[in-house]
Amino acid sequence: MNDCQIHGRCSLALSAGNKSTWLCKGWPKAEMEESSMTKLLLLPVLIYNVLFYSCTSHMSCELAKYGLPGLAQLRSRESYVLAYDPRGRGALWVLERLDAEGLQGPAARAACAFREDEAVHDYHRATNADYRGSGFQRGHLAAAANHRRSQAAMQDTFYLSNVAPQDPHLNQNAWNNLEKYCRSLTKYNKNVYVCTGPLFLPKMEADGKMYVKYQVIGKNHVAVPTHFFKVLILEKLSGEIELRSYVMPNSPVDEKIPLEHFLVPVESIERASGLLFVPNILKRTNTLKTITAGSKS
């Protein structure tokens, strides 16, 4: 399923209490239930913006007479689903599902190349030129090695909308170790859902006040995150759901530091990112176990 199919067939109607309902014309119920896209959207991130605006009153229709300046920008690929942030020129979050079968396949990284996401407007799009001479690498959010099952699935991870400016040492060492760890979890779990994204965290300056400051690179002013997060949702063979959440700074990190050092309460990521994970998970299970630093997994 691609973005055009979603936008052309579905709308998201919002009602009181931040509850949402999918409205899909000509889409059989069975197809909705089996759609992998639907399953991903129901999983960890609550989406309050609309994909496709529907007038609920004369006034709202009149206000939208000349269109709305922005809507939630969702991209669905073979490998993942992401929400795009046009202001920062990158993803707000990227959601993927890992299993042992998907990690095997004929895909070759050498045959892939980073490319612009032409589904993003020119004004809001990162380019390869933005990264040249910046001192940052093009760090995957959904990792290429997570999607070896087909060349197309791996190539999808090379869209620059799935990339963020990342410190080279972090990208090649500690962050890479975390990605490898995510893949290793498929040996012991039915499914491993991974949500990855940037963070822009405040820091106290000399005047005692808190500021959010971050660098931008290239002529398109691609935002450089101060930190990155990964939230792992593990479907255990027993049926239990386990939650692990990590944050790393976008700076050199000693790869010898155990990954457990970077475990944080998921609430801290929810507050900092504006996303919500736990409420949606609890709609689907009452056996949620969270792993934090010092926990016995």
N, C-alpha and C positions, 0 to 999 in steps of 0.2 A: 504494500500500500504506500502511496506517496502523498506529498502534501496536497496536491491538487485534488486527489480523491477525498481526502479528509475535508478540505474546505468546501468542496463541491457538494458533499453529501451530508455533512453534519453541521449542526450548530450547538452551542452550549448555552442553555437558558439558565439564568441565575434567579434564585428565589430568596426569600427571607431566611436569615440564619446561615448565609453562605453555603447553602446546599445547591448542588448543580444537577442538571438533568441533560443527558445527551438526546438530541433530536436528530434522527437520521432518516431522511426520506428515501424510500425505495431500498432500504438495507434490511434484509431479513434478520429476524431476531437471532436465529441460529448463527448467522455469520457474525453478528456483533459479539455473541458469546464466545465464539472461537477465535476471533481476531486477535492476533498477538499484539497489535497496536492497542486494542481496547484493554487487554490485560496489563500492558505497561502503564497506560494512563491511569488505571485504577490502583496501581501499586504506590510508590511511596510519596509522591509529591502532590500536594493539593494545588490545583490550578484554579484561581478565582477570576482570571481574565477570560475574555471570550475569544473563541476562534473565529466566530462568524456572528455578527451583530444582528439581533432581532428586535424590532420595535415592540415595546409593550404598551405604549400610549401615543396619542397624537403629538404630545410635546417631545417625547424621545425621538420620534420619527422626524420631527421638524428640526431638532438639534443636529441630527445626522444627515441633513439634506445634502451637504457637500462632503459627506464621508467623515470618518473618524481618523484623527491623525496617527493613531497607533493601536495595535491589538497584540495580544500574546503571539509571539512568533514561534510556533512549534515546527520542528523538522523531523520527519520520520525517515530513517534509512534502513537498509537491510540489517545493519549492525546495532543500531541504537535509536533512541529518541532524544532530542535535545530541545531546550528552550533557549532562544537566542536573545541576547541583550544588544540592541542596535547602538546604544550609546557607548558601550564599552568595546564594541566590535568583537564580541566573543560570546560564548555560551554562559547562561546562568547556571545550568546544570545539564549533565548528560547521563542518561539512564541506559544501562545495558544488562543483559542476562547472560551469565556464563554457565556452561555445563561442559562436562568432559568431552562430549562428542564435538562441540563447536570449537574446541581448542585444537582439534586435529584437522588436517586437510592439506590441500595442495597449494594454498596461497603463498606467494613469495613477496616479501617486503621489498626486495630489489626492483620489482616490477611496478611499485607504487610511487607516486609523486605527489607532493603537497600542491593543492590547487585552491583557487578562490571558490567560494560557494556562490554560484550565480543565482541562487534562489534569494540571496540577500541583496537589497538595493545597493547600488554603487556608493551612495553616500555613507553607508553603514557597514561596509565590507572591508575586511582585512585582506592584504595582498602579501605575496612573498617578499616584495620589495620592502615592506614595512619592517621585516625582521633583519634584513641585510645590514650588517655593521652595528646592530643594536646591542650586542653582547648577550642576547637572550636566544634560546633555542625554541623551536616550535614544539611545545610539549603537548602530546596527546592527552585528551581527557578520557575518551574511550580508547584504550590502548590497541595498537595494531595487532599485537600478538594474541589478543583475546578473540580474534575473529579470523582464524585460519581456514574456516570451512569452505570458503570460496574466495576467488580473487576479488570479486565485486564487493564482498563483505569487508575485506581488508582495505580495499581502495576507499570505501566510504569513510574510513577513519582518517583519511588524509585531507578531507575538506578543512579549510582553515577555520570554519565555524566550530570544529571539534578540537581546536588548538588554542593554547594560551602561551604568552611569553613566559618562559620558565628558565630559572637559573640553570646553566649547563651542568654544574656539579650535582645539583639536586636531581635533574632529569636523568642523568646517567647512573646515579648511585642510589640514594635512599628512596626516591620516588619509584625508581625501577624495581627496587626490592619490594616495595608495597604492592606494585602491580603483579609481580611474580607470586607474592603471597596470596593475592586474590585468586589467581589461577590455581594455586595448589589446593585451595579450599574446595574445588570441584570434586576432589577425590573422596571427600567425606560428607558431601551435602548433595541433596537432590538438585537444587538450583542455587546459584549465587547471583543476587541482584546487586549491582554496583551503581551508585549515583555519585558522580564526581563534579566538582565545580570550583570556581574561584571564590576567594574571600577578600574583602577590603576592610581590614580591621583598624580600629582607632589606636593611636599611640599618644602618650602624654609628651608634650613638648616642654621646653625650658620654662615657659610661662605658667606651667601647672595646668594648662587646659588640654583637652583631648582633641585630636585632629585626625581625620582620615586623609592621608596623603599617599598618592601613588604616581608612578612614572607612566608616561605614554610614549609609544615608539612609532616611528614612521610618519609619513605625511597624513595617514588616516587616523593617527592618534589612538593606536591600539592600547587599551588599558593593561598595565602590568599588575597582576594581583599581588597583594602582600602575603597571602597564604593560599593553600589549596586544601580542600576537604575530600574525603571519600567516606560514604556511608554504605556499609555492607549489610544486606538483608539476606540471611542464610536460611534456606528451607531445609531443615534437618530431615533425615529419613524417618525419624520418629513422629514427624508432623509439627514439632516445635519450631518456632521462629526465633532466630538469634540475631541481634543487632550489634554491629561493631562500627564505631565511627572514629575517624582519624583526621587530624589537622597537621600539616607541615608548613613551615615558613618557606617563602619563595627566595631562598638563600642557601648557600652551601650548608649541608647537613652531614655530619659524620655518619657514614654508612654502617659503622660498627655499633651505633646506638640501636638497641632492640626496638622493633616496631611498637611494642607495647608502650613505650615511652610517649608515643604520639596519640594514644587513645584518649578521647575526650568524651564527656557526656554529650549525647546527641542533642540535648536541649541547647547547648552552647552553639552548635552549628545552626540549629533552627533560628535562634535569636539573631545570629550574625548575618545569616544569608537571606532571611525573610521567607524561608521554605518551611514546610511542615512534613515530617515523616511519620511520627508515632501515631497521630490520629487516624491516618488511613490504614496503617498496619493493624491497629486495634479493631478496625471495622471487619477485618478478615480473620482474626485469630484472638484467642484469649490466653495464648501460651507464649507470650513474648518475653525473651530473656535478653537483657542488655549487658554487654561486656565493656567494662571500663578499666582504666589502669588499676592494677592490683587485684582485679577479679580473677577467679579461678575458672578458666574456660573448660 
